[in-house]
Amino acid sequence: MSSEQHADLVVDWSRVIIDLNRAGISDQMIANEIGRSRTLIVGWRGENYADLKWHDGQRLIALWRTHMVPSLPMRHKYGPG
């Protein structure tokens, strides 16, 4: 993808919230995690981004990554136990 094509990309905040909902994270849980109201989360899911601030987006991305990307499997360096 060229740099011009990247410049045209924006985060689909509605999809971020829908993905979290599908993972079992309610709007209220999202609101609690990022420190905003459930009403704002519902609005963002409906693509009303007027009150979405940069730090809100960063918190949503972090929450999405926590729940959408599995943790790296780990094991003890020298075997079990």
N, C-alpha and C positions, 0 to 999 in steps of 0.2 A: 504494500500500500504506500502510495507516495505521501509526502508531507502535506500536500494540498488536500488529499483525501482525509488524512488524520485531522486536519484543521476543521473539517466539516462534522466531526463526530462529537456528540455530547452524551452524557450519561442519561440513560432512560430511567429516571427516578421512579416512575410509576412501576416499571418492571422490577426494579430493586425491591420495592415494597411488596409487590405481588410474589416474588420469589421467596421473600422472608415469610409471608403469610402461608405459602404452600409448604414451607419447612416447619410449620407449626408455631410460628412466632406471631402473636396477635398484634393488632395495631397498638393496643395499650402497652404491650411488652416492648415494642419498638420505641414508643414514646418515652417509656421509663428509661430505657437504655441510652437514649440520646438526649434526654432532658428537655423534651418538648411535649406539647399536648397531643392527645389522641386525635383531636379534631384536625390539627395540622397534618398529621400522618394520613388521615382519610383524604384531606384535600390534595396532598401530594400524590397519592395513589390515583386521584382523579385528574392529575396533571395541572393542578393549580399551584404553581411553584413560586408565587409572589413572595412568600415569607421564608423560602428556603435559602439559608445563609451558607457560606462556604464551610464553616465548621460543622453545620448540620450534615452537609454532604459527606464530609470526611468521616463523621461518626457513622452515617448510614453505610458507607463503603466498608468500614472496619467491621460493622455488625454483619453485613452481607458476607464478607470473607470468612468470618468466624463460623457462620452456619452453612455456607455453600461450598466451601473447600474443605475436604476432609483433612484431619490432622495427619501429619507424617507418622507412619507406623514406626515405633521405636522398640528396641529390644536391648537387653543387657549386653554389653560388649563381650563378655566372656561366657555367654550362654544363660540358661535359666537360673533364677534365684540367686 
